[in-house]
């Protein structure tokens, strides 16, 4: 997840119907501008101004663009806010239904205020999420952010206790507790399988896959976790699949291996994702 600034049925008004079948390919730009009518533009600008005022980064001039992001399978409106000197002070993104995806404040100066601790950062982040109109629940995850010593506070999305990888609400504050960014992600889920594999069956199936793929080097991979998660199928283990993750997330068994020996020089950890229902290999991850 991250703050997607530099790093966030399309039969909607102004979007050619053919774009829904135009998949993302590696090396292409993820998003591209599409047409937006005057009424939709005005609604987006008003939403951006209201949110900018609520979060304290409102500018004096705003622009809006509608973008089609084929990698993330979404169309959204992006509003840039500028101050009296023409400098950009904020960025917001809403999906075409008006749901917040991202709000970002630019221009913080190190040393602007007294640094806060984790507990204060959690309180600040909760207040920011509510000001942005986002519902949050449960105990958040809190960690230091890189760079200027701020904080990242997350409320992961859970479905019946099972995490939805990459979804949820995330707030970042600067070291002094002032607002930096807020993101919300809530993607579509495929139907839950009527019956699911056991953890042991998933582990056994993946160990066979690892033995076939890594041959003699398979002995350098040890299972460290077998857990369920909702994931977006990807092309990690099947390069012939589409380059972008699937639009709908599927319930999967995530089997994680830690490497040792010669493999550790190339990768620290690998994951294999099996569909929790039929056991098909639907993706994974590699930590180098």
Secondary structure, DSSP 8 states (H G I E B T S, - for coil): ---TTT------TTS-GGGGG----TTS-SEEEE---HHHHHHHHHHHHHHHHHHT---SEEEEEEEEETTTTEEEEEEEEE-TTS-EEEEEEEETTS-EEEEEE----TTSS----HHHHHHHHHHHHHHTT----S--EEEE-SSSS-EEEEEEEEETTEEEEEEEEEEEE-TTS-EEEEEEE---B----SS---HHHHHHHHHHHHHHHHGGGGGGEEEEEEEEEEE---SSS-TTS-SS--SSBEEEEEEEEEE-GGGGGT-SEEEEEEETTT--EEEEEEE-
